[in-house]
Amino acid sequence: MHVRHWAEFDLLAIDLLPRGDWPADVARACCTSGTPTHLDGSSSATREDAGTSGVDLIVLDGEAVREHLPWLDGLYRGRLLDLCRDVAGPDIVASPDVRSGLNVNYIAGIGNRYEWHVDTNPLTGILYVTTHAPEDGGALTFRDPDETYYPHSGTFVCFDARERTHAVLPLERDMVRIAAVMNYYDKDGYQRPDDLDAYLYRDGGN
């Protein structure tokens, strides 16, 4: 089922992705240059239930993306921005903050997931690097109303989730889920909660 209020593009079909094994390149960059991170539900954007044990993942921040995957940074600031403007209007811009504008989330192992949260920017884009069927887990899920989206490698989606709580469901198999998350803003103002960077970019939760 596709999530309402959202646009979806097959980047392979419109030839926007590199030739060769680009998913392996993204995975390699995450494993060699990403930061192990523990999210404990304490940020202002979190909507986890009380008493959460938190989640563990690897985050490849935007500075590392620019260094190791320049084609991905170029897509974020170029053709994918154009697609987002087609969806949300000409005032959508890429983030002025390289580190937080584009992150790659690497989630691995049975039971691992991404926390319930809301977004704080007007438009979020996600390029899915890996594919996940219903039996795999790892789907993007929303509350109010409940909707679920199963990722497919090479698919780019964009949506506004500032008021819709969402999460990544736990993996049901011993596999890896990789997604490049892109934050877009209105040209008249860049706003990001003061606590969010310290929350996302702390090595091992320290």
Helices and strands as residue ranges (DSSP letters): E 6-10, H 22-33, E 35-39, E 55-60, H 62-68, H 70-77, H 79-88, E 92-94, H 98-101, E 102-108, E 114-117, E 123-128, G 134-136, E 140-142, E 147-149, E 155-159, E 166-168, E 176-186, H 196-200
